[in-house]
Amino acid sequence: MPDALDTAGILAATHAIRPRLSALVGPAHAAQLDTQLADALTHPDPTQAAAELDRLLRNRPQTRAFLRRVLADAPHYRPPTLDQETQRAADSSRGVALAGDSGVVDADRFICPDPDCDYAWHRPSVGDTVRHCPDHAVALIPG
Ligand SMILES: [Zn+2]
């Protein structure tokens, strides 16, 4: 099984996920996990580093889903939220930005981490609890 590790993908996912840890797992867990990821990255053997990063990222459903999304995008290994940022840029260039009247809150888009699932949900406001995919019963991730 260790032979099957996608070292390049895991390293790409790690670099992509670190700035997003607070959003994914909450600030309380993010600091500790970031330290563990940073430690693993210093391992001189990339295969060993990837094995440790893989283990750390698979510990939590949010980071596991993120890792799966990045690995599924081989060989580009784009992080899930890149799509969201691209979409946002496309939206604003088309002039459909929602920022207008006061009191309007941008809805955040969340998707099922399963690459084969196209379930998407818009969070009405930042304070609302993120839902689970009705088909897969996993927490939705930003996308
Ligand atoms: Zn799903």
Boltz pocket constraint, residues with backbone or C-beta under 6 A from the ligand:
constraints:
  - pocket:
      binder: B
      contacts: [[A, 112], [A, 113], [A, 114], [A, 117], [A, 118], [A, 119], [A, 133], [A, 134], [A, 135], [A, 136], [A, 137]]
      max_distance: 6.0
